[in-house]
Amino acid sequence: MPGMNSGVNVNDPAVIAAFKSALVHQGIIALLIFGLLGLAWIAVRARQPAAAQAGGQTGPAGPSAGAVAEPAWRQVLRVGFGLLWIFDGILQAQPKMAIGLPSQVIEPSAASSPHWVQQVVNWAGTTWSYHPLQAGAAAVWIQIGIGIWLLAGPRVGWSRLAGLASVGWGLVVWVFGESFGGVFAPGLTWLFGAPGAVFIYVVAGALIALPERVWHDPRTGQAILSGLGLFLIAMAVLQAWPGRGFWQGISRGRPGTLAGMTHGMAQTPQPGFLSAWVSAFTGFDEAHGFAVNLFAVAALGLIGAAFLTGRRRLARPALIAFVVLCLADWLLIEDIGVFGGLGTDPNSMIPFILLAVSGYLALAPGTAPAGEASPAVTAAGWRDRVRLVGFPTVVSLGALGLIILGAAPMAAAQASRNADPILAESIAGSAAPLNFPAKGFALTDQHGQTVSLAGLRGKVVLLTFLDPVCTTDCPLIAQEFRAAGQLLGAASKRVELVAIVTNPIYHQVADTVAFDRQEHLAQVPNWRYLTGSVPQLRQVWKNYGISAEILPAGSMIGHQDVAYVIDQAGRVRQELNTDPGPGTTATKSSFAVLLADAARQALRPS
Amino acid sequence: MSRRRRQLPLLLAAAVVSAGCGSAARQPGATAAPAPPPSLSTSLVTTTGTWAVAVMGGPAAGHDNFWQLFVRPAASGRWRLATPPGVASNGGLVMASPGGRSVVAGFRPSQDLSYSPLATTRDNGTAWTPGLLDAGLADVPDALAAAPRGGRLLALLAGGEVQLSGPGGTGWTRLPTRRALAASAADGRCGPGRLTAAAFSPAGDPLLAAGCAHPGTAGIFAYTSGSWHPAGPALPAAYARQRVTVLRLTTTAGTTTALLAVGSGPGARLLAAWSTGAHWALSPPLPLRGAELTSASLGPGGRVAAVLTGNQAQAITGPAGSWRPLPAPPPGTATLAPGPAGGWDALAVHRTRLTIWRLPPGHSAWAATQTLTVFIQFGSSG
């Protein structure tokens, strides 16, 4: 999938350090948000009449007097998924996430899905790979924010809004992060997480967002369990469907579908005992594939049927069996899901347990004290309402601040089509400022005209060295130069993009013309590709520390990838390592930003 | 919940499950595909030496495969590396000889290089003069041809176009091809498809080869008087219903040699065809019996050697000869080249090591005569 993989090492220390730094800075801002809100709340409370304080923890979003008490099933969902979101947010803060999520989580999960799914997912993966720091931090703060918001309290308005936020972000993660939970990919199975863990977060969020009038209605529980039961029966049918490889432990000498999946899971970095358990299950499934699948089909079908009845008497043992099944699956098949440095959530079984328990609890006939709202509150003006703001409301506001803290920089970054320069810096390292006179040269450009460095005085020169018949780095560097020129916009009139041939064999003007045509540089007005005789070129190479080595046996010319930033006075201000690294769209864009920034810096009066 | 209500989810589930489980439509039987071209690994004979192309290096990644050019000077029995320097050869090498001592090598595009640097030598690869074709050569061993006189070159490009150079391999111009071929008198008989080879006739006219959509016709065309004319051999009526693809086409020492694939699948056969200008001579058919051609070498006097899958090799000495099986080629044989005394040399590659196996005339076994280790800069191409 183009663009999904920035090509930068997931353990790149520069990116990891920048990611940690971004999280620390945003963490300080998060503390400030909560601190300021807390101080404001204390100040307001200090001015609040004692009677109002005694009135309890009320707020504009939901009066307490006469309000409907939150039922246990909703508490389970709200607290359970609140904690899960916070845990997921913390997992997103793992060092490898910034670079690794698109290429090692999203891309593999989308690889077996249809082309249109890959297209959709690629858009998001490309966005992430262009802005790994902002995207990584956004995922952290948005998920922690939603989690805190859900935990903040049972107040009707706020918690329903938190439920909706959970639905919205959950759908984003489900579509772009989980490739629709893999539901369009072959090999779909409940045992391995179908329909995607975050889809259950979405369902839970929708249930939390339900209006008060259904909280104590037993039909809510029946609906939850029936829906879950229906889903489990469908999964049982899918699991039993012949030809999908689940009935065979070993097929044609290779592990069957389930054993193949668990074998792969056992290879990920994790504590040894877990790997041993999963490996043991893999061996068991290879030996008894038919029996394992028969058990899975029967268990899913029977539990699903019991849930589907909506009867408490049947649902209770089914729930116990379901919890046991989920825990066994979580340990032996899903492998807990959080290890390896790139785990994004504890997978689907814990959310399934929470959903089932919640559905069971909702079956109980509820007491719904649907009293009237507090007259004191309903009659209050806005000043009174502000004074009556409760702690949960303050926490909810803080959580909203966290979400904005993560989303705003990502939205701003998304508005730019250019990649973060951190990608280029991670490959090239940082450039120290320089200040010495650039050595002069006079060579022939692609139009046959003589061009000298002295003749370019008054303009910033981005100077590099390219082999016109190079197959790898030089075309990429040329593309980066062209993109840098475009990024400079009107300022590009004051910048010259200059390359000098670094091939002692292929150095004719015709070679530079072919290169320009290939790289669409012929129409770039400030692009100059210079060449000359071999002695002329060697002198320039020597002056700029370039060695052009003829390598044997079908290798291209070996030379340094470097660019010099020469200011308007003809002084070298920076030497940039332009080794393009993996040459992905993200790194090329990042290098272009780096080069354009360097040119802009040189344009500023010193 | 009423009974009907309870049944509804089950019906829905059944509908959903059954909707996703329709059987795939049966595909219609595929039409016989034209025979694939042989590898770029091949050999070429000039007055001063024998040349061969072979790929060496990494087993998988394309940018760790480096194509090499080897030469065995006429006065010597030993091969040496002669790959032109200055360009990465990962995309492949093709070669042509304008006659005499000259050899032109063309680099196929690879990775981010889309055009083809050229290199010419007149001293068996000791020194090379660079040149350039501002387009990418096709992935066939006869993508580059040199006129026997005047130094003109003919290039078959990756996009199916053809360019003709002026004297000395400069001043390239595009020749009309697809439409012109379709408009030629040949179209009715051939229905030319993918172009497979470029050559010059002994008289110096550009030749093109193609696979014909219409059966029974060998798609060879000559460019004379500004247009293309059919110039291929007339095939016997026995092949009238067989699809014919020209796999190789080259002119050496006044003889144009073509290698044709007739038919497809287990019944496919190879035919060699020779022309000195006016008429073509055809070889007896060589039944392939399911094997595929991996490398073909066309030598002076119309000699042809073919390396086939299944560890087989066949050779024919010219228009008067017949196909003769050679002893099983040594493991890793990339191509065969005419040997110093009329036999064959097999160039066998294992990563960076080239072993020369020789089969002198009248011998029944290959004998290793030389080993060359090529110093490849792995990783230099990304």
Chai-1 contact restraints between the chains, C-beta under 6 A:
chainA,res_idxA,chainB,res_idxB,connection_type,confidence,min_distance_angstrom,max_distance_angstrom,comment,restraint_id
A,L230,B,P9,contact,1.0,0.0,6.0,A-B,restraint_1
A,L230,B,A13,contact,1.0,0.0,6.0,A-B,restraint_2
A,I233,B,A13,contact,1.0,0.0,6.0,A-B,restraint_3
A,A234,B,A13,contact,1.0,0.0,6.0,A-B,restraint_4
A,V237,B,V17,contact,1.0,0.0,6.0,A-B,restraint_5
A,V469,B,V87,contact,1.0,0.0,6.0,A-B,restraint_6
A,V469,B,P117,contact,1.0,0.0,6.0,A-B,restraint_7
A,T471,B,A88,contact,1.0,0.0,6.0,A-B,restraint_8
A,T471,B,S110,contact,1.0,0.0,6.0,A-B,restraint_9
A,T471,B,Q111,contact,1.0,0.0,6.0,A-B,restraint_10
A,T471,B,D112,contact,1.0,0.0,6.0,A-B,restraint_11
A,T471,B,L113,contact,1.0,0.0,6.0,A-B,restraint_12
A,T472,B,Q111,contact,1.0,0.0,6.0,A-B,restraint_13
A,T472,B,G382,contact,1.0,0.0,6.0,A-B,restraint_14
A,P475,B,D112,contact,1.0,0.0,6.0,A-B,restraint_15
A,N503,B,G86,contact,1.0,0.0,6.0,A-B,restraint_16
A,I505,B,G86,contact,1.0,0.0,6.0,A-B,restraint_17
A,I505,B,P130,contact,1.0,0.0,6.0,A-B,restraint_18
A,Y506,B,G86,contact,1.0,0.0,6.0,A-B,restraint_19
A,Y506,B,P117,contact,1.0,0.0,6.0,A-B,restraint_20
A,Y506,B,P130,contact,1.0,0.0,6.0,A-B,restraint_21
A,A510,B,L132,contact,1.0,0.0,6.0,A-B,restraint_22
A,D511,B,L132,contact,1.0,0.0,6.0,A-B,restraint_23
A,A514,B,Y115,contact,1.0,0.0,6.0,A-B,restraint_24
A,A514,B,L132,contact,1.0,0.0,6.0,A-B,restraint_25
A,A514,B,D134,contact,1.0,0.0,6.0,A-B,restraint_26
A,Q518,B,S114,contact,1.0,0.0,6.0,A-B,restraint_27
A,I550,B,P85,contact,1.0,0.0,6.0,A-B,restraint_28
A,L551,B,Q377,contact,1.0,0.0,6.0,A-B,restraint_29
A,P552,B,F375,contact,1.0,0.0,6.0,A-B,restraint_30
A,A553,B,F66,contact,1.0,0.0,6.0,A-B,restraint_31
A,A553,B,T83,contact,1.0,0.0,6.0,A-B,restraint_32
A,A553,B,V374,contact,1.0,0.0,6.0,A-B,restraint_33
A,A553,B,F375,contact,1.0,0.0,6.0,A-B,restraint_34
A,A553,B,I376,contact,1.0,0.0,6.0,A-B,restraint_35
A,G554,B,F66,contact,1.0,0.0,6.0,A-B,restraint_36
A,G554,B,W67,contact,1.0,0.0,6.0,A-B,restraint_37
A,G554,B,Q68,contact,1.0,0.0,6.0,A-B,restraint_38
A,G554,B,T83,contact,1.0,0.0,6.0,A-B,restraint_39
A,G554,B,S89,contact,1.0,0.0,6.0,A-B,restraint_40
A,S555,B,Q377,contact,1.0,0.0,6.0,A-B,restraint_41
A,S555,B,S380,contact,1.0,0.0,6.0,A-B,restraint_42
A,M556,B,A88,contact,1.0,0.0,6.0,A-B,restraint_43
